[in-house]
Amino acid sequence: MIRARRICVTAVAVLAALAGSPGPAQAEQLQESGLLSATDDNPLPPGWRIGGKGGERELVWRAPKTVPMGDARVEFRTGDRLLGVPKPAKDGRTFRLALDETRPKQLRDLQVTAAGRRLDAAAEAPHESGSRGARMPAQAPANGVDPGKPGSYRTVTGKCDLDPVRLPGYDTPVEMTAEVVAPKGAAGKRPLALFLHGRHSTCYKPGSEDDVTGDWPCAAGYKPIPSHLGYLRDQRLLASQGYVTVSISANGINAQDWEAEDAGAQARSSLVRRHLARWADWTARRSSAPAVVRQAPKADLSRVLLVGHSRGGEGVNRAAMDSLYPPPAAEDGYRGPVRWKVRGTVLIGPTIFGQNPVADVPSVTLLPGCDGDVSDLQGEDFVDGTRGTGRGTALHSAVYMVGANHNYFNSEWTPGEAVAPADDDFSTDPEQPADPVCTPGAATRLTAAQQHKAGATYIAAAARLFVAGDDRVRPLLDGSGRRAPSADPARVLTHAVGARRSGGFLPDGGAKVTGARLCSAIDPDPAVACLNPETPGSSPHFASWLTERETGRSAVDLTWSAPGRAARVTPAEPLSLRGSQKLALRVFVPPNTTDTKFDVSVTDSSDRRVKLGSVRADGLPGSANTASYWAQELRVPLSAATRAGLDLRHVKSLELTPRSRTGRAWLMDAWGWAPGTPAAKAATLPRVDVGRTIVKEGDSGTRTYRIPVEISGRGSGQVRVYVLDPDSGRAGNRLVTVRPGSHAIDVPVEVKGDTTYGEDVEHDIAVKAVHNAVVGKHRGGITVENDDPEPVITLSPVADRVTEGRPLTWRLSVDAPVAVDLYEPVRVLPVTEGAELSTKDVDPRWLEEWSGDVPDPERPLSDAHLWLWLHIPPGSTGVDFDVPTVGDQVAEPAESMRLALTDRNAEPLPGRPVLTGTVLDKP
């Protein structure tokens, strides 16, 4: 039996809940393979089915081929609504999602996505935006200092293998294994760089071409995939420059994080901080350290750089947060003192499911232009999401690397270099035209060696800026348009926020826009959204989150058919550009377009208007499969404003005037800019973590529970709280001021007890930082468990002996009405004696509708893929199942069919009768 939840629960929350509507009774058909066909009555497309066992209802999708274990989260969606994150099966093809009150009629436009990429549909054909194809960006001038050059130190390499540790919420202990590369002969304490790999398969069978698993520990005959050894080249470069480096293994987390609400971010943070704590111990007591640590210089834990790839990026971001703002003790896998200081992070193709960056810790985010895993480049939020949430002095840089994929930053994920099976994550469909940007061999696509070398160079740049304090490398990272020759031939573009930027023309926060459109990053309405969902390709700035629309993520959309019409942005209050040398704009234009030009002007509070200068932008190389709508940093000097006597302390508006004949562009923001990298000091901020409480429904009465929210830290800040409706998936929101120890986020949930069988219901909220706050665990709520016994299901004959031309009928019954949709599978089995009904003895339209089959060639009915899911709607006590037979003029003996209740694998339920229906010739 399969149930669909319908507990009487009302969220008396900050906003009213939106209820879904019920659908009519129907019988749901499942083919022998377990796939539901798309019919007028059944909206599920091929590849999908509704399954379940033991009273649980689930939506099941089976991929046509194996889906590699990666960092992007596989999600089920219906249109713009997120249904949830399914559980992967060991076969790598089957994904199951427990359903709420969602009814089959509501499962329209089902999709399987990962980072915005469709997994259940063929890739879109390559598309060129504009009149030209993909073109390589021009090579930037060389920077005066190249951090990709090896240093003078020789290196020592060795392994640390400690006892595994237990982390909250993870049943299996997680390994404490690491690879150390350190400089030889370096005097004094040396800064420490810690690497954390992302989510990848965990085990492989030596000698096989594709036998990998997500198990932990590995089964007999399998070996662990050494993902942590994939950064040895990066480690050697840093070690040659005087850094102690350690790369840690996280296979135990990768094997279990599909169950975690935060996709493993807190567990990875705990693992990182456990390793840092051991290094702090070894610095104090060298004799207790492993041999390779004793051979290395002492690590300076006051100068730590964290480097994370994919989910490892989100993990080290959380580790930086937890080192400044401690998480709730019950959720944390490390509870000791913080004896280190994180000076910066490097995030390589990272995930950011929580959209909760740490604003006051400097960061560099590498965005691979041909990322086939985290393909929406959601890591851009490590830059965009920091605006206004902290002091604003930490530099946050985005580094867009044209032609780089996701895997090749790690040599153990690279074919030809890895010990285990590996592949190019930007897969190509041989039946589709080659992607003009990312297909191997394209002029814009990097080889594995080119990509890894470029990645190492920019990791070293971050280390040199954040840890060593060498401002000479800043132009490589902050949008100044300089290149590191060591990264050649890679084309790398950068933009940034923070550091010595001031003012800030931001589309959010009450800004008024004229001559252009103020658009929303996330909205299902194309007239509101910044980028129409039907647009080929996507923008990292508009990567989706948990809700179908968001408040407070905006941009300015400029479209023109003739030059000269100014777009004006007027902040709610005049802002100051005093002390700035230039105005830095983050602007993007459609991929593959060229020569988009603007005049840039500002006006002060006395209405003095000055043209600062002109800027020009070319689109990035892009296709329908890339996230190439990415902002470039364009700067104009403020010297014209100074000469004209403009009051730079009170600038009230910014104007962009197109000088190209036609075009389109998006303005993300604009800032006053000056050179330099100020010291980043963390603000004292409140931290918000959302918990989860599981309660029983009860048999009577009404009880009120409150979603658990912990507000810790210090100070006052603002967050936006989204209340997720469990029926529709829609979310309302409001801005909340939070202070430690307060109950500012108060979301009551009323639970009405009953004795009617129902389903579990989750009432969730999601929280995002807006101003002077950090958010740890961003999602949680109240789970209300059904505690009523399952009904008894029976299958009985209504008309099981009929003459041809009349229907055979059985009834699926429950012993009492229930409050949920029930689904029960039945299967037509071969007869054991006598003649069996054939495919020509039943109505051909019925046969096609319920099996997708046709009568010819004539064969036994049990060979026609008839595995049927019968639906009993809420409040009903049963449903009839009819098999319409047809009459003919042929004299035949009695013919029969057999029908049985089955489990979700189409096997007859033990102890249940198999029923027989017989059809007789007309007298």
N, C-alpha and C positions, 0 to 999 in steps of 0.2 A: 504494500500500500504506500501511496505517495500523498503527502499532504501539502497544502498551501496555507500559510499562516493567516489567521483572521482573529486574533485576540482583540478584545475590546480595550484598547489602550488609547488614551488621549494625551497629547503633549500640551500641557498648559505652559507654553514656553514663551519666549520673547516675541514670537510671531505665531499666527494661526497656522495649523497644519492644513495641507491640501489633500483631500481624499480621492482615491481612484474609484472608478465605476466598475461594477460587476459585468460579466459577460454571460451569454446564454449557455445552456447545457449543450454538450456536444460529446461525441466520441472522437478521441484523438488516435490517429493511426501511426504506427511505427513499423518500418520495414524490418526485415530480418537482420539487417546490419545495425539496427538501432537508430536509424536516421528518419526524422519526420519529413514528410513531403510537404511542399507549399501548395495549398489548395485554398479555395475561397473561405473555407471554415477553419483552416489551420494556417496561421501566419508563419510558422517556423520554416526557414529555408533549408535546402539540402545541407547536410553536415551537422544539423542540430537535432536534439531530441530532449524530451523531459524524462528524467530518470529518477532513481532513488531507491533506497531500501530502508527497512526498519522504521518506516514512518517519515523519513526525510525526503523532501522534494528537491530536485536539483535540475539545473539547466546544463546540458552536456553538449560540448562541441568537440568534434574529432577532426583534426587537421589532415589534409591529404598527404602530408609528409611531416617528418619530425621537426618540431620547433626547437631550435637550439636554446639551451639554458643561458639566459643573458641577464643584463642589468635592467633593461626596461621592463616594467611590470605589465604582464598580460592582463587585459581588462575586457570584460563583456560590457557592451553598450547597446542601448536601444535608441537610435538616433543620437541626440546630444546628451542623453541621460546615461550616467554611469550606473550600471547594475551592480558591479562589484568585481572583485579580484578572484578568479577561479583557482581551484587547487589543481596543480599539474599531476598527471599520472606518471608512473615510471616509464611508460612507453614513449614519452616525449610528444605524443600526439593528442591525447585525450585530456580535456580540461573540464572540471566540474565546479559549478557554482550553486551553493544552497540558495533557494529562492525565498523571498519574503511573501507578501501578499500579491505579488505580480501574477496576473492571470495570462493565459495564452493569448488572448485578444490584445493584451497590452505589449506583447513582445513583438512589436513591429520594427522593421529596419534593424534587425539584429546585426551586430558588428563585433569582431574581435580585433582589438587594437593593442599596440605596444608603442608608447611614446608617440601617439598620433598616427602611427603607421598601420594600415589594414593588414591583418594576417589572413583573413578569410576571403580575400579578393585579389585578383591579379594586380600587379603593380601598374600604375598609370603609364601610358606611353610617354616618352620624353616630350617635353614642351619647352619651347623657347619663348621667353617673355621679350617682347620688343622685336625689332627687325633683324637682329643678328643672333647668331648662336653664342655658345659659351666661349668667353675669351679670358685668357690669363690676365690677372691684374698686373699693372706695371710694377717693375721692381723698385722698391723704395731705396733711398740712399742708405749707405752703410752707417751704423752707429760707431762712435769713437771707441767703444769698448765692446768686445765680443765675449760674452760669458760662456760660449760653447767651446772655447779652446781649453784643452786639458791643462791642469796645473802641474806643479813641479814634484808632487809627492808620489812615491810608489805606494802600492796599496796591499792590504792584507784582507783575506776573505775567509769566513768560517761560519759555522752553523750554531745556532742556539736552539736547543730542544728541551723545553721545560715540561713540567707536569700539566696536563690539560686542566681547564677551569670550568666551573659551572656558571652559567649566566641566567638571570631571571627569564622565565618563559621558554627556555630551551631544555628539552629533555636530555639530550646527549651532550656530554662535555665537549668543549671547544679547545682545539690544540693551541699550545703556546710555542709555536715554531717560528723561527726567523732566520734570515740570512744577513750577516753583518759584512760590510765592506768599509774599511777605515784606512786613513793615511798612515804610512809608516814614518816614524821619526818626527812627527809634528809636535812642537813644544806647547806646553800648557794645555788648558782645557779647550776642546773643540766643539763647535755647534753640532747639534744632532738633527738629522733629517730622517724621518720615519715614513715609510711607504706602506700603503694598504691597497691591495688589489680589489677588483670588483667581483661581481657575481658571475660565475662560470661553472661549468661542469666540474665535479669534484674528484671523480675517479675514472680510470681508463684501464682497458685490458691491453697489456703489451702485445704488439704484433698485429693488432686489429686496425682496420682503417677508420671505423666510426663507432666502436663500442665504448661509449662513455656513459656515465650515470651521474645522478645527483645524490648518491647515498653518502652517509657518513656514520660510522667509519666504513671504509671500503670493504666490499665482499671479498671472499677468498678468490685469488686469481686476478685481482685488480690492484692497481697502485694509485696513490693520491696524485692528482694533477698538481704540479708545483707552480701554481700561479704566482706565488711570491718571488720566484726566481726570474720572473719576466722583466725586471727592472735593473738587472745587473749592470747594463751599460750606463744607465743614468746614475746608479750608485758609484760606479768607478769614476765617472767624470767628476762628481761632487767630492769623492774621497781624494782624488788627485788635487783638488783645490783646497783641501784641508778640513772637510766635513766628515764626521762619523755618520755612517748611514746604516739603517736597519730596515729590512723589508719583511713584514709579518704575514703569516698565513691565516686565512679565515675560511677554510673549507667547511668547518663545522657550523659556521653561521650560514654560509651559502646553502647548505643542505636543509636548513630548517627555517629560513627567514620568510618563506611563503606564508607561514602562519602568523607572522607578526604584523600588527596593524601599521607599524611604521616601516615595514619592509626591511627591518634589521638595523635601522639607524642607531638606536640606543645600544644594541648589542655590540655593534662595531665600535662605537664610542667607548664602551666599557673595555673591550679588548685592547684598543689603542692605549687607554690610560693604565691598564694593568701592565702593559709592556713598559710604558714610561716610568711607572712606579718601580719596576725591577731595575731599570737603568739608574734611577735615583738611588736605589739600594746599592748597586754595584759601584757607583761613584763614591759612596761613603765607605763601602767595605769591598775593596778590590779583590780580596782573597776569595770572596763568595761567588765571583763572576765566572762565567764560562771562559774557556781558554782564549777564544778569539777576542773577547771583550778585554781580557787582561793584556793582550798584545796591542790593543788599540789605545790611542790617547784617551784620557778621561773625557767624558762627555760633559759639555756645559749645558745643563738643563734649563738655564735661563735664556737659552737661544735655541728654540726648537722650531723646525719647519715640518709641517705635516703635508704629505703628498698622497692624494687618494684618487683612484681610477674608478669611474662609474659609481656603483653603490658605495665603493670605498671613499669617493669624494664626499658624498653625503655623510658617510661615517666620520671622516676627519673633521668636517664642519661641525658635527654634533660634539665631537671630542673637544674642539676649541670652545664651543658653547659651555659644555659641562665643566670645563676647567675654570671658567669664569663665573658661571651661574649654576650651582650644583643642582642636579636633577632630583626628583623624589627618590628617597632611599629604596623604596620597594621595587622600583623599576631599574635600579642601577646595579651593574655588576662590579663596580669598584667603589669602595666607600672610604678609602684612605685619604690622607692629606694630598693637596696639590703641591708638588715640589718641582714644578717646571713652569715655564712661560712659553706659550705658543706665540711666535712672532709673525707667523703668516701661514697660509695654506696654498697649495697648488691642487686644483681640482681638474681632472682630465676626463672630458666627456661625462660629467657627473650627472647623476639623478638628483632631484630635489623634490621628492614627493610631498614633503611638508611645506615647501616654499617658505623656509624659515632660516635664511642666512644669518650669520653673525656679523653685524654691521661694524663692530669695532675691532675686528681682527682682519688685517689686510689679506687679500686673496688675489690669485690669478686663476682664471678659468679657461682651459683650453677647449675650444669648440671645433670638433672635426667636421669639415664641410661635407664629407661623404660618410657620416656616421650612419650605419645601418642597424644599430641597436637602439641607442638613445637618440632616435632620429629627429625628434623635435627640438633637440639642443636645449632642453629645459634648464640646463645649467646656467643659461643667461640670467636666470633669476638671482644667482649669487651676486650679480652686479645690480640689476634693476631693483631687486627687492630690498637693497640696503638703504635706498634713498629715504631719509627722514626717520629711520628707525634707531639711529645712534648718534654719535658726535659728528660724523661726517668727515673725519680727518683720516680715516684708514683708506688707503687706495684699494679699489676693487676694479680689476682689469679683466676684460674679455679678450681672448686671443683666438681669432678665427683663422683656422688653418685650411686653406683651399686644398681639396683633394685627399685629405686624411680620412681614414676610416676609424672605427671604434677600437678594433682589436689590436692593430699593429703597434700601439704604444707599449704593448706587453709581448715580449718575444715568445712566451709560453702560450700565447693565443695566436701565433703567427705560423701559417703553413711553411714547412721547410726548416723551421727553427725550433718548434715545440717538440717535446718528447711525446706528447699525447696528440690525438687527432685535433686539428684546428682548421679554421676556415676564414675566408674573407667575409666579414659580416655584411658588407654591402653586396648582397647576392644579386645576381642578374638572372632574369628569366630568358632562356634561349629562344622562346617563342615571341618575345617582345623585342623591339628595336633596342640597340645598345644605348645606355644612358650616355649623353654627350659629355657629362662632367665626371662621372664616377666609375664608369666601366674601366677595368684595368687596361692600360695602354692608351687611354685618352690623354691628351696633352695636359689636362688639368689634374690628373690623378697621380698621387705620389706612390712610389714603390715602398715596400716595407722598410727598407734600409733608410731611405730618404725621410720617411715619416718619423721613425724612431730617433734619428739624429736631430731632427728639428724639435721634437718633443723634449729631448734631453737638454737642448740649448735653452729652451724657455723655462724649464724647471730650474736650471742653473741661474737664469736671469732673476727669477723670483728669490732664490736663495741669496743672491748677491745684494738685492735691494732690501729685502725684508730682514735678513739675518745679519749680513755684513754691513748694511747701511751705505752701500755704494750708490749714490744717486746718479752716477753716470750711466747706469743701465736702465734708468726709468724711461727714457724715450723709446725703448723697445716694448714697453708695456702700457703706456698711458695715452695712446692715441696720437703721439707725436710724429708717427710716420717714418720710423727708422727701422732698419733690418739688422739682424745678426748674420754675417756672412756664413757662419758655421751651419746655419739652418738652410742655406741654399741647396737645391733650387726651390724650396718651398716658398709659396707666396703666403705671407702672414700679415693680417690686418688686426689692429687693436683699437679699442676704445675703453674709456674708464669713467668712473665717478669717484668722488672723494678726493683725498690728498688736499691740495691747495685750491680746490674749486670752491667758489662762493656763489651767493645768490641762488639762482636756480629757477629758470622758467619751466615749470612743471605743468603738464596738462591737468593733473589732479589738484584737489584742494581748492576748488572754487574759481579756477582760472576761466576767463571769458575768451572765446575764440570767435573771430569774425573773418570772413573771406575764405574759410576752410571749415572742415567738419571735425568736431570733437568726438572721437570714436572710442568704443570700448574694446579692450583686448579680448574679452571673452563674452560673447553674447550670441544666442542662436539666431537672432534677427539680422539678416545681412545688411539691413539699413542702419543698424546700430554698430555692428562689429567693424573693427578696423580692417579686417581682411575677410572677404567673402569666403565661406567654407568651400565653395566650388573652385576657388582659385588654385591652379596647379602650383604645388610647392607650399611652403609655410614659413612662418616667422618665429625665431626663437623668443622674441619679445612677447609673443602671444600664445605661448605654450599653455595648454589647459591644465586645470587643477581638479578639484573635486566637484565643482558646481558647474551647471550649464551656463551661468552668467556670474560675473564678478563686479563688485563695486570698487572703485578706486584704482583701477588699472586702465589708464587711458593714453591716447596719443592724439596727435593732430594730423588729420588726413587731408592732404592738398591734392586737388585735381584741377587741371586747367586745360583749356583748349586754345588759349591765346596768351601771350606774355603780358605782364603788367599789372595783374590784379593781386594786391598784397594780401597775405594772410597775417592776421595780427593776433598775438597771444598777450592777454592782459591779466597778470596775477591778481589775486584778491587784494594784495597790498604791494606797494612799490618795493623793490628789492635793491640791494646794494651790490655794485660791482667794483667798489673801491678797493684798490690794491691789486686788481687783476690786470694782466697784460693783454689778454685776448678773450674773446667770447668763443667758447667751444660748444658746437652743436652736434648732437647725435641724430643723424638723418639717414634714412635708407630709401632707396628707389628700387623699382622692380628689377629682378635679375636680368642680366644680359643687355640692359639698356645702357646708353652712353650719353655723355655730355649734357646732363641735366644741370642747369645753372640757376642761381638765385642771387639777388641782392639782399644784403642783411642790414637792417636799420634798427635803431632803438630810439625811444622817446622818454624824456624824463618827466617829472611831475609838473614842470613848468611848460610842458608841451613843446620843448625843443626837440626836434627830430634830426637825427644824424645818420647818414648812410655810412656804415662801417667798412664795407667792401663787398666783394662777391665771392661765392664759393661754387665749386663744381663737383659733381658726383657721378660715378659710373656704377652700374649694378654689378653685384658679384656674379661669378659663374653659377648658373643654377638650372635645375630641371624640375619636373613634377615630383621628383623623389628626394629633393633636398630642401633644407630650411635655410634658404639663401636671402630671405627678406631680413637682412641684418644691418643694423645701423653702423655707419662709419662716422668717425669724429672729424668734423670740419671746423677749422678755426679762422677767425678774422681778428686782426688787431683792434684794440680799443683806442689807438692813438688818434684816430679821426675824432672820436668823441671828446677826448681831452683837448685837442686843438680848438674844437668848437665851443668849449666851455660847458659841455653837458654835465649835469649834476649826476655823477656816477653813484652817489649815495642813495639816490631816489629815482631809479629807473622803473617806469611804470608799464612799458610794453615793448614787445619784440615784433618785428615785421620781417617776413620772408616774401620777396617779390620775384616770381618766376620770370626768367629771361629766355627760357627755351620756348619753342612754339607751342608744344603740347607736352603733357606729362603728368606724372603722379609721384608723390613723395609722402613720407611720413616723418614727422618730427617727434622724437621721444622726449627730448629735454634740451636745455641749453644752460651753460654755466659760465661764470667768470673763471678764467684759468690763469694760473701763475706757475712757474717751474718750482720744483722742490718736492720733497716727501717728508712731511712733518711726522714726528713721533706719534704713533697711534696709542692712545690711552683709553682703556675700556671705561665706559660710563657705568655708574651704578644703576641698574635697571631692574624692573620687576620681570619675573619669568612666569609663564603660564604653561601648565601641563594638564591635559584633559585625561581623566581616568575612565574606567569602565566598571559599572556595577551590574551584577547578574542577580535577578530576583525571580521568585516564583510568582506565577499569576494568582494562585489562590482560588478558592471555591466561591467566595462571596465577598461583599463589601468593596470599598474603594480605598486604596492606599496611595499616598503621594511620595514619590522618591525624587531626589535631585541628582542631576548629572554631576559626578564628582569632578571638581576643578580645583587644582592647587595653584595658588599665586604666592610665589616666594620671591627672594631677592630683596631689592631696596628701591625706593623711589616710586614714581607714578608714571604711567604710560597709557597708551591707547591700543586696543586690539579690535579687530572686526570679528564678530561671532556670527557664524552661519548655522542656522537650524535646518537640518536635512529631514525633509518629510519622508517617512518610510514607505508611503504608498506611491507617490508621484516622482520621488527623487528630486523634486524642486527644493530650493533653499531660499529662505528669507534671511535678512541680516540686519545687524545694527552695530554701531560703534559703541564700545564700552571702555570706560576709564578704569584701569586696574591698579590696585595697590596691594602689597604683600599682606597676607592675612585676611583680606577682605573677601566678601562673597558677591563681588560685582557681577560675576557671570553666574546668574541664578536661573537655571532651567528646570522647573518642576515637571514631572511626568506622572500623570494619574493612571493607576492600573486598576481596572475593574475585574474582580474575580468572577469566575463562572465554572460550571461543571460541564461545559461543552468542549469537545475536543477541538483544539486549534493549533496554531503554529507559533514559534518564537518570533518576537518582534524586536528590532533594534531601533532605538530613538537616539540619533547621533547629532553631535555638533562638531563643527570644525572651526579652528581659530587661526587667525593670521595677524602678525604684528603690523601696526600702522605707524606708530610714533613712540620712540623711547621705550621699547619693550622687546623681549625675546620670547619665542614660543618653542617649547621642546616637543612634547607629544601633542600633535596638533589635532588629533581626532579621538573621540571617545563617546561614551553615552551610557544609556540604560538598556540592557538586554533583558527582556521579559520572557521567561521560559514557560511554555505550556506544561501544565502538570496534570492534565486529564488523560485517562487511558485511551489508547487507540480504539476505534470502533471495530467490530467484527465484520469482515467482508465475506460475502457468500456469492456464489454464482449458481443460479438455478434455472431449470428449463421453464419456458412459458409455452412454447410451441416447438417441440423437438421431434414431432413425427407429422409430416405434412405431405400433401401431394404437390407435384411439380407445378411451378407458377406461383406458389404461396411462400411467404418468408419463414425461415427458421428463426426463432426468437429465444434468447436467453435474457435473464435479468441479473444485473450486478447490484447487490443490495448492501446497505449498512444497517446495523441493528438499532441505530438512533441517528437523528439528524446531527450534522456537525457544522462548525462555523468556518470551514475551509473547503477549498477545492480538493477533491481526492482523485487520484489517478491510479488506475490498476491495470497492469498489462495482462492481456490474454493472447493465446497463440493457437493457431490451427495446427493440429498434429496429424500425422499419417494415421489412417485407420489400421487396425490390427487384424480385421477379418472382413470379408465381403468387399464389395465395390466401393470406391471412394468417389465423392463428388469431384467433377473436373472443373477446369476454368471456364468451360462452355456451359456449365449447368447453373451459373450465377449471372446476375445482371452485369453486362460488360462495363457499364458506367460505374457501378459499385466497385467492381474489381479494380478499375483504373484509379478511382478516387482513393481507395484504401490501401492499395499495394503499389500503385504506379506501374502496374503490369497490364498486359493485354491477354485475351483468351487464347490466341494462337501463338505457338502451336499448343494444341490441347494437351493438358497434363493434369496430374492430381492437384487438387486445390491446396494441399499442404506444401506444394512446391512454388507457390505464388507469393512468397515473402509476406505472409499475413501474420504479423505480430502487432497487435492493436492495443492502444492505450485508451481505456474507457474512462470518461470523465463524469464524476458525480459532483454537481455544483453544491455550494453551501445551502443548507436548509432542506435538501432533498434526501430521500431515503433510498434512491436507486435510479438506475438508468437501463433502458432496454437496448439490447444489441441485436440488430436484424441482419440476416443474410438473405437477400432476395434471390429466389431461384427462378429459373425460366422453364417454360414448358416446351416440349418438342413432340414430334410425331414418331419418335423412335421407341420401340418396345425395349424396355430396359429392366434389369432387376432393381431391387431397392438399393439406393446409394446413400452413403453416410459421410459425415465429417465429425472430427473430434475437436473439442475446445477445452483448454485448461488455463487456469490462473498460473502466472509465472513470476519468477523474480526478475530483476533488471537485466539479467543475462539471458533471458528467454528460456530459462529452465523451469519446467513445471514445479510448482510448490509441493514439497513432500507432505503427505497426509491429506492432500486435497483431492477430491474426485475429478476425474477427467470425464467430461460430459459428451454424449453422442447425440447427434441430430440425424434423422433419417428422412429421405425424400423418396416418395413412392410415385410410380407412374399414375397418370390419370386413369380412372376406371374405364 
